[in-house]
């Protein structure tokens, strides 16, 4: 890494990460106004890099060490790293709370240490650190972080995280031995971790997944009032994000709730339809 990185190059690096990484949902897209778009790209690049440390095979030798160093960098000068050069500027300009950034890294550290969740309360605790800070930081950048907006944002972000968990059920079990389904609810439905590892989908698992998908949709419904309070392009961007989450849930339903065998994903055709709905203000 070069010893010095100018601010424009740092933000360009963050935009490349934001636009270049596969995601279901839009991140810092051209719908966002500048300079807020650059701030969101810096936040995303910070979180995306930490997420990669926790998940990608290239970092398997020292995931925890890399994540601890990533968190410590929040208290140091940027030292030429483009993500932190951009993030430092965004933190200063928009008064981004450090605890929200720390929460994101702590969620990825949790992924390195915890692969099972005893109950839904524990899953919600993970969502509070892994997803909710993103919405809160976004609202701070736009100066819209009222108590009401934050509560609705938390509900939507939790729904998005849950949708991603159920979408990635098979991938998480096979590649990471990670199960976000609450163990007490698995027992009540007669589903076991061994069954998930075998890729065995049956009516019991279908019932459990239906329950989880409905729960994620309930989170979206709880928070969707936020959309009516957000102005202009920000409102359009977040309507698109909410529609993306609901589209993932719809695809899970359409394949009979079986995400062990195949991961449902959104394509370009889906995106075009979602953009049209978002522009028309349709949330379902």
C-alpha positions as MATLAB code, in Angstrom:
seq = 'XXXXXXXXXXXXXXXXXXXXXXXXXXXXXXXXXXXXXXXXXXXXXXXXXXXXXXXXXXXXXXXXXXXXXXXXXXXXXXXXXXXXXXXXXXXXXXXXXXXXXXXXXXXXXXXXXXXXXXXXXXXXXXXXXXXXXXXXXXXXXXXXXXXXXXXXXXXXXXXXXXXXXXXXXXXXXXXXXXXXXXXXXXXXXXXXXXXXXXXXXXXXXXXXXXXXXXXXXXXXXXXXXXXXXXXXXXXXXXXXXXXXXXXXXXXXXXXXXXXXXXXXXXXXXXXXXXXXXXXXXXXX';
ca = [
       0.000    0.000    0.000;
       1.383    3.406   -0.890;
       2.482    5.620    1.981;
       0.247    8.482    0.837;
      -3.148    8.440   -0.856;
      -4.949   11.603   -1.880;
      -8.595   11.974   -0.915;
     -10.053   11.749   -4.417;
      -8.159    8.506   -5.097;
      -9.298    7.109   -1.756;
     -12.953    7.780   -2.512;
     -12.523    6.333   -5.999;
     -11.147    3.149   -4.442;
     -14.176    2.936   -2.124;
     -16.595    3.478   -5.011;
     -14.956    0.622   -6.900;
     -15.551   -1.673   -3.929;
     -19.138   -0.482   -3.551;
     -20.013   -0.972   -7.210;
     -17.819   -3.988   -7.867;
     -18.947   -6.423   -5.174;
     -21.957   -8.658   -5.716;
     -24.914   -7.700   -3.559;
     -28.681   -8.049   -3.677;
     -29.247   -4.462   -2.758;
     -28.011   -1.130   -4.148;
     -25.105    0.528   -2.366;
     -24.065    4.148   -2.916;
     -25.648    4.014   -6.371;
     -25.915    6.856   -8.858;
     -29.338    7.564   -7.357;
     -27.579    9.075   -4.357;
     -26.537   12.750   -4.428;
     -22.934   13.794   -3.968;
     -21.079   14.204   -1.635;
     -23.217   11.830    0.423;
     -22.639    9.064   -2.110;
     -18.898    9.110   -1.431;
     -19.451    8.949    2.318;
     -21.705    5.910    1.897;
     -19.129    4.269   -0.378;
     -16.479    4.759    2.326;
     -18.742    3.186    4.964;
     -19.526    0.287    2.645;
     -15.862   -0.294    1.731;
     -14.962   -0.396    5.420;
     -17.704   -2.930    6.182;
     -17.214   -4.972    3.007;
     -13.498   -5.412    3.643;
     -14.163   -6.551    7.207;
     -16.825   -8.972    5.968;
     -14.330  -10.439    3.510;
     -11.802  -10.938    6.320;
     -14.421  -13.007    8.148;
     -15.586  -15.079    5.171;
     -13.197  -15.281    2.236;
     -10.746  -18.229    1.998;
      -7.817  -15.898    1.262;
      -7.929  -14.619    4.843;
      -8.499  -17.931    6.633;
      -5.049  -17.974    8.267;
      -5.638  -14.883   10.442;
      -9.242  -13.710   10.281;
      -9.417  -12.528   13.892;
      -6.066  -10.732   13.728;
      -7.049   -8.873   10.574;
     -10.385   -7.822   12.041;
      -8.814   -6.625   15.291;
      -6.325   -4.565   13.294;
      -9.176   -3.175   11.170;
     -10.950   -2.009   14.322;
      -7.785   -0.504   15.824;
      -7.276    1.558   12.676;
     -10.359    3.585   13.612;
      -8.239    5.190   16.354;
      -5.145    5.784   14.229;
      -4.162    8.110   11.395;
      -5.154    6.635    8.009;
      -1.500    5.719    7.218;
      -2.079    5.677    3.476;
      -4.869    3.088    3.381;
      -7.498    4.389    0.919;
     -10.467    3.035    2.873;
      -9.381    4.829    6.038;
      -8.340    8.013    4.220;
     -11.880    8.241    2.822;
     -13.529    7.076    6.021;
     -11.650    9.604    8.151;
     -12.890   12.401    5.901;
     -16.457   11.053    5.989;
     -16.366   10.696    9.787;
     -15.189   14.286   10.174;
     -17.594   15.755    7.623;
     -20.730   13.888    8.722;
     -19.889   13.269   12.413;
     -20.218    9.513   12.026;
     -20.359    7.795   15.438;
     -17.399    5.490   15.990;
     -19.457    2.936   18.020;
     -21.531    2.108   14.937;
     -18.370    1.324   12.949;
     -17.019   -0.742   15.839;
     -20.292   -2.700   15.951;
     -19.844   -3.706   12.308;
     -16.377   -5.152   12.924;
     -17.576   -6.852   16.113;
     -20.297   -8.619   14.115;
     -17.681  -10.064   11.778;
     -15.527  -11.080   14.731;
     -18.617  -12.839   16.080;
     -18.859  -14.756   12.797;
     -15.338  -16.056   13.443;
     -16.214  -17.265   16.927;
     -19.878  -18.231   16.931;
     -21.507  -20.579   14.450;
     -24.734  -21.419   16.320;
     -27.499  -19.307   17.889;
     -29.510  -20.652   20.794;
     -32.569  -18.494   20.169;
     -33.911  -15.628   18.103;
     -32.832  -13.067   20.698;
     -29.231  -13.992   19.920;
     -29.887  -13.676   16.187;
     -31.353  -10.214   16.770;
     -28.224   -9.292   18.733;
     -26.144  -10.224   15.719;
     -28.396   -8.165   13.403;
     -28.062   -5.182   15.730;
     -24.320   -5.169   15.076;
     -24.104   -6.512   11.525;
     -26.899   -4.638    9.725;
     -28.556   -1.939   11.795;
     -25.441    0.293   11.986;
     -25.481    0.670    8.194;
     -28.956    2.203    8.197;
     -28.109    4.414   11.158;
     -24.950    5.685    9.477;
     -26.874    6.374    6.273;
     -29.448    8.439    8.160;
     -26.660   10.345    9.940;
     -25.057   11.243    6.607;
     -28.336   12.811    5.500;
     -29.080   14.419    8.863;
     -32.265   12.387    9.273;
     -31.341   10.266   12.287;
     -34.378   11.033   14.434;
     -35.488    8.471   17.006;
     -38.484    7.463   14.879;
     -36.415    7.104   11.720;
     -33.749    5.079   13.522;
     -36.306    2.646   14.913;
     -37.852    2.052   11.484;
     -34.414    1.777    9.886;
     -33.409   -0.871   12.439;
     -36.498   -2.920   11.555;
     -35.764   -2.759    7.822;
     -32.056   -3.532    8.229;
     -32.848   -6.474   10.494;
     -35.284   -7.742    7.844;
     -32.593   -7.416    5.181;
     -30.100   -9.342    7.304;
     -32.630  -12.089    7.990;
     -33.508  -12.314    4.284;
     -29.810  -12.716    3.518;
     -29.425  -15.422    6.187;
     -32.286  -17.497    4.768;
     -31.130  -16.903    1.203;
     -27.635  -18.160    2.123;
     -28.726  -21.072    4.323;
     -27.125  -23.796    2.184;
     -23.989  -21.803    1.417;
     -23.402  -20.930    5.072;
     -23.825  -24.538    6.210;
     -21.648  -26.071    3.485;
     -18.827  -23.560    3.302;
     -18.673  -22.120    6.814;
     -20.461  -24.573    9.128;
     -22.537  -21.550   10.156;
     -26.223  -21.816   11.114;
     -28.245  -18.699   11.907;
     -31.507  -20.583   12.387;
     -32.285  -20.439   16.147;
     -31.581  -23.832   17.672;
     -34.645  -23.781   19.938;
     -36.907  -23.157   16.933;
     -35.148  -25.912   14.997;
     -35.930  -28.332   17.817;
     -39.581  -27.296   17.913;
     -39.885  -27.947   14.179;
     -37.929  -31.211   14.298;
     -34.972  -29.941   12.264;
     -31.346  -30.802   13.081;
     -27.972  -29.359   12.116;
     -26.984  -32.794   10.806;
     -29.960  -32.681    8.457;
     -28.872  -29.279    7.136;
     -25.350  -30.557    6.556;
     -26.730  -33.496    4.574;
     -28.716  -31.063    2.440;
     -31.907  -32.862    3.426;
     -34.952  -30.668    2.810;
     -38.261  -31.974    4.148;
     -41.682  -30.663    5.270;
     -40.350  -29.866    8.760;
     -37.641  -27.608    7.360;
     -40.134  -26.067    4.932;
     -42.340  -25.104    7.874;
     -39.410  -23.617    9.765;
     -38.261  -21.614    6.742;
     -41.779  -20.361    6.066;
     -41.868  -19.072    9.639;
     -38.497  -17.317    9.204;
     -39.473  -15.738    5.884;
     -42.718  -14.441    7.373;
     -40.745  -13.016   10.296;
     -38.420  -11.131    7.946;
     -41.426   -9.735    6.081;
     -42.892   -8.586    9.407;
     -39.701   -6.597   10.012;
     -40.101   -4.895    6.625;
     -43.726   -4.073    7.392;
     -42.742   -2.659   10.780;
     -40.239   -0.230    9.257;
     -41.706    0.681    5.887;
     -43.236    3.901    7.242;
     -39.714    5.310    7.000;
     -40.031    5.406    3.225;
     -42.722    8.064    3.398;
     -40.474   10.345    5.452;
     -37.375   10.257    3.245;
     -36.938   12.871    0.532;
     -35.972   12.657   -3.120;
     -33.259   10.331   -4.295;
     -32.592    8.979   -0.819;
     -36.210    7.837   -0.599;
     -35.940    6.235   -4.035;
     -32.733    4.408   -3.115;
     -34.175    2.995    0.089;
     -37.462    2.013   -1.548;
     -35.336    0.073   -4.026;
     -33.461   -1.582   -1.153;
     -36.667   -2.577    0.621;
     -38.121   -3.931   -2.608;
     -34.928   -5.938   -3.120;
     -35.336   -7.550    0.287;
     -38.940   -8.427   -0.435;
     -37.975   -9.807   -3.835;
     -35.486  -12.178   -2.186;
     -38.215  -13.401    0.164;
     -40.538  -13.878   -2.823;
     -37.915  -15.991   -4.587;
     -37.456  -18.127   -1.474;
     -41.212  -18.722   -1.388;
     -41.284  -19.461   -5.128;
     -38.793  -22.311   -4.752;
     -40.753  -23.852   -1.904;
     -38.494  -22.386    0.824;
     -35.656  -24.745   -0.157;
     -32.444  -22.704   -0.063;
     -30.315  -25.707    0.831;
     -30.248  -26.915   -2.766;
     -30.168  -23.571   -4.559;
     -29.459  -19.997   -3.514;
     -32.099  -17.626   -4.918;
     -30.645  -14.454   -6.396;
     -31.757  -11.290   -8.161;
     -30.745  -10.633  -11.753;
     -30.739   -7.603  -14.030;
     -34.326   -8.240  -15.068;
     -35.398   -8.246  -11.423;
     -33.489   -5.021  -10.853;
     -35.220   -3.217  -13.698;
     -38.620   -4.176  -12.349;
     -37.701   -3.124   -8.836;
     -36.440    0.240  -10.056;
     -39.746    0.876  -11.844;
     -41.691   -0.013   -8.702;
     -39.442    2.156   -6.546;
     -39.924    5.119   -8.878;
     -43.695    4.651   -8.617;
     -43.502    4.428   -4.831;
     -44.766    0.837   -4.731;
     -43.277   -1.076   -1.799;
     -44.823   -4.501   -2.471;
];
